[in-house]
Amino acid sequence: MDELRAAFPIFERLAYLNAGTSGPVPRAAVEVVSRELATDADVGRGDKAYFEGRVIGRLDALRERVAPLLGCAPGELALTDSTTGGVNTVVSALDLGPGDEVLTSDEEHPGVLAPLGVGRARRGFAVRTVPFGELPGEVGPRTKLVAASHVSWVTGRILDVAPIDVPVLLDGAQGIGAIDVDVGSLGCDFYAASGQKWLCGPLGLGYLYVRPDQIAELTPSHAGYGTLADPEDPLALNMHEDARRFDTGLVPPHHAAWALAALDLLAADGIESVYERAASLADGFAGALAERGLEVAPRGRSTLVAWRSPDPEADVATLREQDVVLRYIPGRPYVRASIGAWNSEEELERLLSLVA
């Protein structure tokens, strides 16, 4: 994985261990974005070739490239602005109201909880929070949706979706690009994911899987040019029959080019090898922390490792002064490391010496 690591300029200066917030930016992305913007400045952005080729064409390319990472077909994938954008899309489109319950966990990101809070205020459904590990067994007769993380952003635990027999919306921000994801095997109805974290793409790009039998049943809460199969008669609302009806806007061409360049990089040695190395490094680091007496949060075979600290915010600030980039989770007692295939054993050993 030396070539992968060398593709990210940041590792020349820092031990970067925070892809769970935003992934490192590949050098190839900087180069392609520079070329794209230079072309825009020189040639313009107003002709048919620009729109059909560099805008719409790249939307299709993104779907084709990202769908295999979720184990779905391109037509089952909508392009959104973030994981939260996908969550909002689903919660807004479902027919939820008084008497209904949405079940969630105590380890959720605001990107899940805020959309649920708005939906509760506007439409009157209930939101019930239960411990992450107990969530499958808490589904009740009023539960119409489970909305929770596939991989907990707090601890790195992985949700067992199999026992859940109501519609499931997964926050996959810490899943896609980090671990092997197959939405069919998971049995989820919706999977909302980010482009800027483990896929090393730009902010403002996300992905939403919608199970095929759900697509025609749901009306998007917002619509635009990309939603329509026939944009010449928009009031007729002739929407795409596939998940494109849930697209939340047009991806800027330079952002799409960045995302595609990063996907090329991650695929160069096989994405499975990226998953395996990251998980192995994380498992080893978690074990080493525990051996040295630190309390490691319960976790699955994921890329996140969190350990208890009396002052996580201060620890993160101190480590940043040592050129190590981690994060703390507000309101939680943990420092969190996001460990990717691009990280080295040497920088993990150095981090271990600093925190143990």
Secondary structure, DSSP 8 states (H G I E B T S, - for coil): -HHHHHT-GGGGT-EE-BTTTS----HHHHHHHHHHHHHHHHH-S-SHHIIIIIIIHHHHHHHHHHHHHHTS-GGGEEEESSHHHHHHHHHHHS---TT-EEEEETT--HHHHHHHHHHHHHH--EEEEE-GGGGGGG--TTEEEEEEESB-TTT--B---TT--S-EEEE-TTTTTTS---HHHHT-SEEEEESSSTT---TT-EEEEE-HHHHTT---SS--GGGBS-TTSGGG--B-SSGGGG--S---HHHHHHHHHHHHHHHTT-HHHHHHHHHHHHHHHHHHHHHTT--B----SSSEEEEE-S-HHHHHHHHHHTTEE-EE-TTSSEEEEE--TT--HHHHHHHHHHH-
